[in-house]
Amino acid sequence: MPYSSNADWVDALAQQQGYAQLQPWRPWRLRTVPAGYVTIYAAAAHTLTFLTVKESGHMVPQYQPERAFAFFSRWLEGESFIAP
């Protein structure tokens, strides 16, 4: 599914709310393979993350279960989607 309109909306929201782009649009990886793309915005102590999952649709766990699990696990643990 196209994500470009969603990316534009998130970017506009971040600008409207005073969030600066902390990390540019880049791949997040599952092992060495790009699992999708992510960008991170920040304002004060808050962050806003926009993340996609490659080769998926609305039902990410159905189409990409390993990538869905990796995303959800990292999110629950508070781990970064950006490699150091």
N, C-alpha and C positions, 0 to 999 in steps of 0.2 A: 504494500500500500504506500502511496506517496506520503512522504513525511514533510515535504518542503513547506506546505502551508502551516503545519504545526510548528515547525522550526521558526518560521517568520512570526507567528503569534507569540511564541515563548520569548523571542528576541525583543519584540515590541513590549511585552509585559515586563521583562527585566529592565528595559530602559525606562519605562513609565514609573516603575517602583524604585528606581535608583540603584539597580544592581549593575555592577561592572562585570565584564566577562573575565573570569579568573583563569579558565583553561579554554583554549580555542577548540574548535570542532576537530576531533581526532578519533581514531579507532580505540575501542576497548577490546581487550583480547581474552580469549579462552585458550590457555596455553600459548601457542604462538600464532594462532589464527584470529584475524579480526572477527569478533562476534557481533559487532555493531559499531555505532558511533556515539560519541558523547561530547557535550560541552557543559561547562560549569560556570555559573554566575555567583557573585557574592556581594552582600551588603551587610556591613557590621558583622554580627555573629551568625548571620543566616546565609544559607546557600540554596541555590536552585539548580538542579541537574536535569538536563534534557538528554535522554538516552534512547537509542534505537536498537533493535535486534534484527540483524541481517536475515534475509530469506524467511521472513515470518509474516503473519497477518495479525488480525485482532486477537486470535487465540494463540499467543506465543507458546504456552506450554504444550499445546497440541502439535504445532509445527516445528518448534525448536526446543524440545524439553531440556536438553543439556545446557543450552544458552540461558533458558529461563531460570533453571536452577542456579546457575553461576551468578546471574544478576541478583536473584532474590537472596541468595546466601550472602553475597557481598553487601547488599543493602542492609540486611538484618544485623550483620556484624559491624557495620559502619566502615567497611573497607573502601578504599578508593577504586574508581574505575579507570584511573589514569596511572599508567606504569611510571615508576620514579625515573 
